[in-house]
Amino acid sequence: MKILGIIDGQHDSGACILDNDTLTAAVSEERITRIKLDGGFPYKSIEECFRIAKLKPEDIDLIAVGSYFQPRYLQERLENFNQLKRM
């Protein structure tokens, strides 16, 4: 099972991918944007995790989210993720 983990906190954000209980990629958004404690939705971290793990969005079985934001905010962001899966 491939799991995409997302944390989109107010002061930090990032993503990781677990493949059969093995961590295959983990990236903090601030490492890509070069903005200390970069919060918000980690679009760039997610893209980098897919690149590192050599996966595509359609390969993901489950998404786990830890969030500072309200569910509607996340739903809007994940709808964009679903659009990526259809490409």
Secondary structure by P-SEA (a helix, b strand, c coil): cbbbbbbbcccccccccccccccccccccccccccccccccaaaaaaaaaaaacccccccccccccccccaaaaaaaaaaaaaaaac
